[in-house]
Amino acid sequence: MGDYLAGLKRYSFHTDTSLELKLDSGQKATAHRTADTFLSRPDKVLADIQGDRRDQRLYYDGKTVTIFIAKQKTGGTRAWQ
């Protein structure tokens, strides 16, 4: 499968994750998150992430990473090599 993915110019995938958290009170809580990730070789990534705590979008263009959090109307960009 690794050889197959290595040969693709573009691909995408969907993930569903759950994380069990232990609160300071000792109670347990579960956080859920889904992500749709799109890759375009050699250096482009877009990830749409929706979760219980926040929704965000991540872009990578080969030089910079940008994260945008829509509900908070905030985000940032940073060089990434």
Buried (B, 14 or more C-beta within 10 A) or exposed (E): EEEEEEEEEEEEEEEEEEEEEEEEEEEEEEEEBEBEBEBEEEEEBBBBBEBEEEBBBBBBEEEEBBBBBEEEEEBEEEEEE
